[in-house]
Amino acid sequence: MAKGFDFQFVGIYNHNSTPLLDANEQAQHSALSGAEIFDDPSAGRPIGVDSVWQSSAYLQPNLILLMAGTNELVAGHSIAAAATNYAALLSDIHSEDPSAKVICGSCPPCEALPAGAIDSLNVAIRQDVATDHAQGWNISFADVGNSY
């Protein structure tokens, strides 16, 4: 329980846990480090974030924390392509469960990318989230950039 809220992490994975999470049976998650948003087996990416979401949707989470997009840029996709893939993932999540609250975390800084790339992607994500929110989606943007 955190600040009066009961919660249960859900997901198809349980690696990278901590003793505290294990003790509270909170090790489950659907995080996939290093994955791009969409899988492409022909390019050596057998699983993407969207595939993980599709295999986790049956868990019907009521709150989804999404942090994605950086790996799109690292893989060489343009900012526009990364933003388009992100928007498509949001659409997939919303169509599966429109009532789920989605919090889109900003992409953290990445030294492997040109200066300004992450900032530009975060602007595009923030704009997409604002548009979706204006259409009635249960979605918000959390700027976590200052946390790094």
Phi and psi in degrees as GROMACS dihedral restraints (atoms count N, CA, C in turn):
[ dihedral_restraints ]
;  ai    aj    ak    al  type     phi  dphi    fc
    3     4     5     6     1  -124.6    20    10
    4     5     6     7     1   118.2    20    10
    6     7     8     9     1    49.2    20    10
    7     8     9    10     1    42.1    20    10
    9    10    11    12     1    85.5    20    10
   10    11    12    13     1     5.7    20    10
   12    13    14    15     1  -109.1    20    10
   13    14    15    16     1   130.5    20    10
   15    16    17    18     1   -87.8    20    10
   16    17    18    19     1   140.4    20    10
   18    19    20    21     1  -150.9    20    10
   19    20    21    22     1   159.0    20    10
   21    22    23    24     1  -138.8    20    10
   22    23    24    25     1   118.5    20    10
   24    25    26    27     1   -67.5    20    10
   25    26    27    28     1   140.6    20    10
   27    28    29    30     1  -131.1    20    10
   28    29    30    31     1   157.9    20    10
   30    31    32    33     1   160.6    20    10
   31    32    33    34     1   178.5    20    10
   33    34    35    36     1   -99.2    20    10
   34    35    36    37     1    -1.3    20    10
   36    37    38    39     1  -119.6    20    10
   37    38    39    40     1   159.8    20    10
   39    40    41    42     1  -144.8    20    10
   40    41    42    43     1    21.0    20    10
   42    43    44    45     1   -83.9    20    10
   43    44    45    46     1   167.6    20    10
   45    46    47    48     1    59.4    20    10
   46    47    48    49     1    34.6    20    10
   48    49    50    51     1   -81.5    20    10
   49    50    51    52     1   179.6    20    10
   51    52    53    54     1  -127.5    20    10
   52    53    54    55     1   161.1    20    10
   54    55    56    57     1   -57.2    20    10
   55    56    57    58     1   -38.1    20    10
   57    58    59    60     1   -64.5    20    10
   58    59    60    61     1   -45.5    20    10
   60    61    62    63     1   -63.9    20    10
   61    62    63    64     1   -43.5    20    10
   63    64    65    66     1   -60.8    20    10
   64    65    66    67     1   -43.5    20    10
   66    67    68    69     1   -63.3    20    10
   67    68    69    70     1   -27.8    20    10
   69    70    71    72     1  -104.0    20    10
   70    71    72    73     1    16.5    20    10
   72    73    74    75     1    50.7    20    10
   73    74    75    76     1    46.9    20    10
   75    76    77    78     1  -121.5    20    10
   76    77    78    79     1    31.3    20    10
   78    79    80    81     1   -84.0    20    10
   79    80    81    82     1   -15.2    20    10
   81    82    83    84     1   -72.0    20    10
   82    83    84    85     1   143.3    20    10
   84    85    86    87     1  -163.2    20    10
   85    86    87    88     1   173.1    20    10
   87    88    89    90     1  -125.2    20    10
   88    89    90    91     1    30.9    20    10
   90    91    92    93     1   -76.6    20    10
   91    92    93    94     1   144.3    20    10
   93    94    95    96     1  -138.1    20    10
   94    95    96    97     1    92.9    20    10
   96    97    98    99     1   -64.9    20    10
   97    98    99   100     1   134.0    20    10
   99   100   101   102     1    84.4    20    10
  100   101   102   103     1    -2.6    20    10
  102   103   104   105     1   -84.8    20    10
  103   104   105   106     1   147.8    20    10
  105   106   107   108     1   -84.5    20    10
  106   107   108   109     1   173.1    20    10
  108   109   110   111     1   -67.7    20    10
  109   110   111   112     1   -44.5    20    10
  111   112   113   114     1  -114.1    20    10
  112   113   114   115     1   141.4    20    10
  114   115   116   117     1   -77.6    20    10
  115   116   117   118     1   155.7    20    10
  117   118   119   120     1  -154.7    20    10
  118   119   120   121     1    86.9    20    10
  120   121   122   123     1   -56.1    20    10
  121   122   123   124     1   -31.6    20    10
  123   124   125   126     1   -68.3    20    10
  124   125   126   127     1   -21.5    20    10
  126   127   128   129     1  -102.0    20    10
  127   128   129   130     1    13.5    20    10
  129   130   131   132     1    81.1    20    10
  130   131   132   133     1    15.9    20    10
  132   133   134   135     1  -114.4    20    10
  133   134   135   136     1    85.4    20    10
  135   136   137   138     1   -70.0    20    10
  136   137   138   139     1   -19.5    20    10
  138   139   140   141     1  -145.4    20    10
  139   140   141   142     1   139.4    20    10
  141   142   143   144     1  -124.3    20    10
  142   143   144   145     1   175.2    20    10
  144   145   146   147     1   -58.9    20    10
  145   146   147   148     1   -39.6    20    10
  147   148   149   150     1   -62.8    20    10
  148   149   150   151     1   -38.8    20    10
  150   151   152   153     1   -64.3    20    10
  151   152   153   154     1   -40.0    20    10
  153   154   155   156     1   -63.7    20    10
  154   155   156   157     1   -42.9    20    10
  156   157   158   159     1   -61.5    20    10
  157   158   159   160     1   -45.6    20    10
  159   160   161   162     1   -60.6    20    10
  160   161   162   163     1   -35.7    20    10
  162   163   164   165     1   -82.7    20    10
  163   164   165   166     1   -10.8    20    10
  165   166   167   168     1  -104.5    20    10
  166   167   168   169     1   -13.6    20    10
  168   169   170   171     1   -58.1    20    10
  169   170   171   172     1   -30.9    20    10
  171   172   173   174     1   -60.9    20    10
  172   173   174   175     1   -19.7    20    10
  174   175   176   177     1   -73.4    20    10
  175   176   177   178     1   -14.2    20    10
  177   178   179   180     1    50.0    20    10
  178   179   180   181     1    59.1    20    10
  180   181   182   183     1   -66.4    20    10
  181   182   183   184     1   144.5    20    10
  183   184   185   186     1   -94.5    20    10
  184   185   186   187     1    -9.1    20    10
  186   187   188   189     1  -141.2    20    10
  187   188   189   190     1   128.2    20    10
  189   190   191   192     1  -123.4    20    10
  190   191   192   193     1   123.1    20    10
  192   193   194   195     1   -99.4    20    10
  193   194   195   196     1   116.0    20    10
  195   196   197   198     1  -112.4    20    10
  196   197   198   199     1   123.2    20    10
  198   199   200   201     1  -129.6    20    10
  199   200   201   202     1   104.9    20    10
  201   202   203   204     1  -149.7    20    10
  202   203   204   205     1   160.7    20    10
  204   205   206   207     1   123.5    20    10
  205   206   207   208     1   -35.9    20    10
  207   208   209   210     1   -58.7    20    10
  208   209   210   211     1   -44.4    20    10
  210   211   212   213     1   -65.8    20    10
  211   212   213   214     1   -25.1    20    10
  213   214   215   216     1   -61.7    20    10
  214   215   216   217     1   -46.4    20    10
  216   217   218   219     1   -68.6    20    10
  217   218   219   220     1   -41.6    20    10
  219   220   221   222     1   -60.4    20    10
  220   221   222   223     1   -34.4    20    10
  222   223   224   225     1   -77.3    20    10
  223   224   225   226     1    -5.3    20    10
  225   226   227   228     1   102.4    20    10
  226   227   228   229     1     3.3    20    10
  228   229   230   231     1   -70.8    20    10
  229   230   231   232     1   150.5    20    10
  231   232   233   234     1   -70.9    20    10
  232   233   234   235     1   164.0    20    10
  234   235   236   237     1   -60.3    20    10
  235   236   237   238     1   -42.2    20    10
  237   238   239   240     1   -62.0    20    10
  238   239   240   241     1   -42.5    20    10
  240   241   242   243     1   -66.6    20    10
  241   242   243   244     1   -41.5    20    10
  243   244   245   246     1   -62.2    20    10
  244   245   246   247     1   -42.8    20    10
  246   247   248   249     1   -65.6    20    10
  247   248   249   250     1   -38.4    20    10
  249   250   251   252     1   -64.4    20    10
  250   251   252   253     1   -44.1    20    10
  252   253   254   255     1   -62.7    20    10
  253   254   255   256     1   -40.5    20    10
  255   256   257   258     1   -62.7    20    10
  256   257   258   259     1   -45.8    20    10
  258   259   260   261     1   -62.3    20    10
  259   260   261   262     1   -38.6    20    10
  261   262   263   264     1   -65.3    20    10
  262   263   264   265     1   -39.2    20    10
  264   265   266   267     1   -63.3    20    10
  265   266   267   268     1   -44.2    20    10
  267   268   269   270     1   -59.2    20    10
  268   269   270   271     1   -40.9    20    10
  270   271   272   273     1   -62.8    20    10
  271   272   273   274     1   -41.8    20    10
  273   274   275   276     1   -61.5    20    10
  274   275   276   277     1   -45.2    20    10
  276   277   278   279     1   -63.5    20    10
  277   278   279   280     1   -46.6    20    10
  279   280   281   282     1   -64.4    20    10
  280   281   282   283     1   -39.9    20    10
  282   283   284   285     1   -68.6    20    10
  283   284   285   286     1   -29.9    20    10
  285   286   287   288     1   -72.8    20    10
  286   287   288   289     1   -40.8    20    10
  288   289   290   291     1  -152.6    20    10
  289   290   291   292     1    87.9    20    10
  291   292   293   294     1   -61.8    20    10
  292   293   294   295     1   -19.8    20    10
  294   295   296   297     1   -85.7    20    10
  295   296   297   298     1   -15.4    20    10
  297   298   299   300     1   -67.4    20    10
  298   299   300   301     1   135.0    20    10
  300   301   302   303     1   -78.5    20    10
  301   302   303   304     1   126.6    20    10
  303   304   305   306     1  -114.1    20    10
  304   305   306   307     1   123.6    20    10
  306   307   308   309     1  -109.2    20    10
  307   308   309   310     1   116.9    20    10
  309   310   311   312     1   -95.2    20    10
  310   311   312   313     1   109.2    20    10
  312   313   314   315     1   -79.4    20    10
  313   314   315   316     1   141.9    20    10
  315   316   317   318     1   -64.6    20    10
  316   317   318   319     1   154.8    20    10
  318   319   320   321     1   -72.8    20    10
  319   320   321   322     1   135.3    20    10
  321   322   323   324     1   -75.1    20    10
  322   323   324   325     1   162.1    20    10
  324   325   326   327     1   -57.2    20    10
  325   326   327   328     1   149.0    20    10
  327   328   329   330     1  -142.2    20    10
  328   329   330   331     1   112.7    20    10
  330   331   332   333     1   -66.1    20    10
  331   332   333   334     1   -17.6    20    10
  333   334   335   336     1   -78.2    20    10
  334   335   336   337     1    -6.1    20    10
  336   337   338   339     1  -109.6    20    10
  337   338   339   340     1   155.9    20    10
  339   340   341   342     1   -61.0    20    10
  340   341   342   343     1   151.0    20    10
  342   343   344   345     1   -55.3    20    10
  343   344   345   346     1   134.1    20    10
  345   346   347   348     1    89.7    20    10
  346   347   348   349     1   -13.5    20    10
  348   349   350   351     1   -63.0    20    10
  349   350   351   352     1   -48.3    20    10
  351   352   353   354     1   -64.9    20    10
  352   353   354   355     1   -42.1    20    10
  354   355   356   357     1   -59.4    20    10
  355   356   357   358     1   -42.3    20    10
  357   358   359   360     1   -65.2    20    10
  358   359   360   361     1   -41.3    20    10
  360   361   362   363     1   -64.7    20    10
  361   362   363   364     1   -42.2    20    10
  363   364   365   366     1   -62.6    20    10
  364   365   366   367     1   -35.7    20    10
  366   367   368   369     1   -62.8    20    10
  367   368   369   370     1   -44.5    20    10
  369   370   371   372     1   -64.1    20    10
  370   371   372   373     1   -42.4    20    10
  372   373   374   375     1   -63.9    20    10
  373   374   375   376     1   -45.9    20    10
  375   376   377   378     1   -58.6    20    10
  376   377   378   379     1   -42.1    20    10
  378   379   380   381     1   -65.5    20    10
  379   380   381   382     1   -41.4    20    10
  381   382   383   384     1   -64.4    20    10
  382   383   384   385     1   -42.1    20    10
  384   385   386   387     1   -62.8    20    10
  385   386   387   388     1   -42.7    20    10
  387   388   389   390     1   -61.6    20    10
  388   389   390   391     1   -41.0    20    10
  390   391   392   393     1   -64.1    20    10
  391   392   393   394     1   -46.9    20    10
  393   394   395   396     1   -62.3    20    10
  394   395   396   397     1   -42.2    20    10
  396   397   398   399     1   -61.5    20    10
  397   398   399   400     1   -41.5    20    10
  399   400   401   402     1   -64.0    20    10
  400   401   402   403     1   -23.4    20    10
  402   403   404   405     1   -87.8    20    10
  403   404   405   406     1     5.5    20    10
  405   406   407   408     1    96.5    20    10
  406   407   408   409     1     4.0    20    10
  408   409   410   411     1   -69.7    20    10
  409   410   411   412     1   149.3    20    10
  411   412   413   414     1   -87.8    20    10
  412   413   414   415     1    76.1    20    10
  414   415   416   417     1  -142.6    20    10
  415   416   417   418     1   147.2    20    10
  417   418   419   420     1  -148.3    20    10
  418   419   420   421     1   165.2    20    10
  420   421   422   423     1  -113.3    20    10
  421   422   423   424     1   133.9    20    10
  423   424   425   426     1  -119.4    20    10
  424   425   426   427     1   115.1    20    10
  426   427   428   429     1   -81.5    20    10
  427   428   429   430     1   104.7    20    10
  429   430   431   432     1  -102.6    20    10
  430   431   432   433     1     8.3    20    10
  432   433   434   435     1   -57.9    20    10
  433   434   435   436     1   -34.4    20    10
  435   436   437   438     1   -76.1    20    10
  436   437   438   439     1    -6.3    20    10
  438   439   440   441     1   -81.5    20    10
  439   440   441   442     1    -9.8    20    10
